[in-house]
Amino acid sequence: MRSKAEAAALPDPDALHPVPNKPRIVFLKPLLATMPGITNCAMGDFTYYDDPLHALDFFRRNLLYNFQVSGARLEIGRYCAIATGARFMFPDAMHAMEGPSTYPFGILGGAFASALPLSDYPWRPARDTVVGHDVWLGMEATVMPGVRIGHGAVVGARAVVARDVPDYAVVAGNPARVVRRRYNEDDAARLVALAWWDWPAARVAKAIPILAKGGVAALEDFSAAT
């Protein structure tokens, strides 16, 4: 049984394994810090990945085609929950579609490369991929390049997210579509304005009963009073 001091301690966002005796859960920010070769990603505090077999391999297995040549970034906000097998596609794999063939001849070198150097290949541009705060990504969901997933959104298991997701929307399917809204647009805007994910962890801890079971007005009242 944990002591009162241990029970009251705030979780450490820099702890690789934040849950005792559960190595399947890792915080992604400290995991990224162990991989200096990956310079095009940013992970927010308290965002975790859950995988019973490959939790420590998230940046090797779940970031697809991240060759870091396209210049695109992946940014994931704070307090996100990412389930086993959720993956992010990078635009480095987006073959050109300007001509009759999509084949990237130049990667084979030799005469193919000299015919059209890779520097002249008409690579398709893509935006950064941005996941907001407090987002839940379901098991084996796939996020395509250049997508923005709004704050508080939920992505269903095995969904393929190929377009932007509004704040506090629930999406599912392939391609993923909005199946319902967690909050209407007005309430979603009020929650975004509160930006509780930016609060100090001690203040978040006090607000947890409202965050888990309360409503927008109650959270606004808490914010005004503290």
C-alpha positions in Angstrom: 0.0 0.0 0.0 1.3 3.4 -0.9 2.1 6.0 1.8 0.1 9.2 2.0 3.1 11.1 0.6 3.3 8.8 -2.4 -0.4 9.0 -3.0 -0.3 12.8 -2.9 2.7 13.1 -5.1 2.2 14.6 -8.6 3.1 12.4 -11.5 6.5 13.2 -13.1 6.0 14.2 -16.8 9.7 13.2 -17.3 9.3 9.7 -16.0 9.6 7.1 -18.8 7.2 4.7 -17.1 4.7 6.7 -15.1 2.6 3.8 -13.8 4.4 1.5 -11.3 4.8 -2.1 -12.5 3.2 -1.3 -15.9 6.1 -1.1 -18.4 3.5 -1.1 -21.2 2.7 2.6 -20.5 5.3 5.1 -21.5 5.3 8.9 -21.5 6.4 9.9 -25.0 8.2 13.1 -24.2 11.0 11.4 -22.1 11.1 8.6 -24.6 11.7 11.0 -27.4 14.5 12.5 -25.4 16.4 9.2 -25.6 16.3 9.4 -29.5 18.4 12.5 -30.5 18.3 11.5 -34.1 14.6 12.4 -34.3 14.4 16.1 -34.6 11.1 16.7 -36.3 8.8 15.6 -33.5 7.5 17.3 -30.3 5.5 15.5 -27.5 3.6 17.2 -24.8 3.7 16.5 -21.0 1.7 13.6 -19.7 1.0 12.1 -23.2 1.4 8.4 -23.1 1.5 5.4 -25.3 0.1 2.0 -24.2 1.5 -1.2 -25.8 2.1 -4.5 -24.0 4.9 -5.5 -26.3 6.5 -2.5 -28.1 6.0 0.5 -25.9 9.6 1.6 -26.1 9.6 1.2 -29.9 7.0 3.8 -30.5 9.2 6.2 -32.6 10.6 3.3 -34.6 7.4 1.3 -35.2 4.6 3.8 -35.1 6.1 6.7 -37.1 5.8 5.4 -40.7 8.3 6.7 -43.4 9.8 9.3 -41.2 12.9 9.8 -43.2 13.1 13.5 -42.2 13.6 14.7 -45.7 10.2 16.3 -46.3 10.6 18.9 -43.6 7.3 17.9 -42.1 6.8 17.7 -38.3 4.6 15.7 -35.9 3.4 17.6 -32.9 1.3 16.0 -30.2 -0.1 18.0 -27.3 -0.4 17.3 -23.6 -2.6 14.7 -21.8 -3.1 12.6 -24.9 -3.8 8.9 -24.7 -2.5 6.7 -27.6 -3.6 3.1 -27.8 -1.6 0.1 -29.0 -0.7 0.2 -32.7 -1.8 3.8 -33.4 0.4 5.1 -36.3 1.4 8.3 -37.9 2.2 8.5 -41.6 4.8 11.0 -42.8 4.7 12.7 -46.2 8.1 11.3 -47.0 6.1 8.3 -48.4 3.9 10.5 -50.6 5.0 9.7 -54.2 4.6 12.3 -56.9 1.5 12.2 -59.0 2.3 14.9 -61.7 3.3 12.4 -64.4 2.0 9.1 -65.7 4.1 7.1 -63.1 4.2 7.4 -59.3 7.4 5.3 -59.1 10.3 7.1 -57.3 13.0 6.0 -59.8 15.8 8.0 -58.3 16.0 6.2 -55.0 17.5 3.2 -56.9 20.5 5.3 -57.9 22.6 4.8 -61.0 21.1 5.7 -64.4 17.7 6.2 -62.8 19.0 8.8 -60.4 21.0 10.6 -63.1 18.0 10.8 -65.4 16.1 12.8 -62.7 18.0 13.6 -59.5 16.0 13.3 -56.3 16.5 17.0 -55.7 14.5 17.6 -58.9 11.8 14.9 -58.2 8.4 16.6 -57.8 7.8 15.6 -54.2 4.3 16.4 -53.0 4.2 19.0 -50.2 2.4 18.4 -47.0 1.6 20.3 -43.8 2.8 19.3 -40.4 0.7 16.8 -38.5 -0.7 18.3 -35.3 -2.6 16.5 -32.6 -4.1 18.8 -30.0 -4.4 18.4 -26.3 -6.5 15.8 -24.5 -6.9 13.6 -27.6 -7.6 9.9 -27.4 -6.4 7.8 -30.3 -7.9 4.3 -30.5 -6.1 1.0 -31.1 -4.4 0.8 -34.6 -5.8 4.1 -35.8 -3.8 5.6 -38.6 -3.2 9.4 -39.0 -2.3 10.5 -42.5 0.2 13.3 -43.2 -0.8 16.9 -42.7 -3.8 16.3 -40.6 -4.9 18.4 -37.6 -6.7 16.6 -34.8 -8.5 19.1 -32.6 -8.4 19.4 -28.8 -10.5 16.8 -26.9 -11.1 14.7 -30.0 -11.6 10.9 -30.0 -10.4 8.7 -32.8 -12.0 5.3 -33.0 -10.1 2.0 -33.3 -8.6 1.4 -36.7 -9.9 4.7 -38.1 -7.9 6.2 -40.9 -7.8 10.0 -40.3 -7.3 11.6 -43.7 -8.8 15.1 -43.0 -8.8 17.5 -40.1 -10.9 16.6 -37.0 -12.8 19.4 -35.2 -12.3 20.1 -31.5 -14.2 17.6 -29.3 -15.4 15.5 -32.2 -15.6 11.7 -32.3 -14.5 10.2 -35.6 -14.5 6.6 -36.8 -14.2 4.6 -40.0 -12.0 4.6 -43.2 -11.9 7.3 -44.1 -12.7 8.7 -40.6 -15.8 10.7 -40.4 -17.4 12.6 -37.5 -20.0 10.3 -35.9 -20.9 12.7 -33.1 -19.7 15.7 -31.1 -18.6 15.4 -27.5 -19.7 19.0 -27.0 -21.5 21.4 -29.3 -19.4 24.1 -31.0 -20.1 26.7 -28.4 -19.2 24.5 -25.4 -16.1 23.2 -27.3 -15.0 26.8 -27.8 -15.5 27.4 -24.1 -13.3 24.4 -23.2 -10.6 25.4 -25.6 -10.6 28.9 -24.1 -10.2 27.4 -20.6 -7.1 25.4 -21.9 -6.9 23.4 -18.7 -4.0 21.4 -20.2 -1.9 24.5 -19.7 -2.5 24.7 -16.0 0.2 23.6 -13.5 -0.1 19.9 -12.6 -1.1 20.8 -9.0 -4.1 22.8 -10.3 -5.1 20.0 -12.7 -5.0 17.6 -9.8 -7.5 19.7 -7.9 -9.8 19.9 -11.0 -9.7 16.2 -11.8 -13.2 15.5 -10.2 -14.7 18.1 -12.5 -12.6 17.1 -15.5 -13.7 13.5 -15.2 -17.4 13.9 -14.1 -18.3 17.6 -14.3 -19.5 20.0 -16.9 -18.2 23.1 -18.8 -19.8 25.5 -16.4 -18.4 23.8 -13.4 -14.9 23.9 -14.9 -15.4 27.6 -15.7 -16.4 28.2 -12.1 -13.4 26.3 -10.8 -11.1 28.3 -13.1 -12.5 31.6 -11.9 -12.2 30.6 -8.3 -8.6 29.3 -8.3 
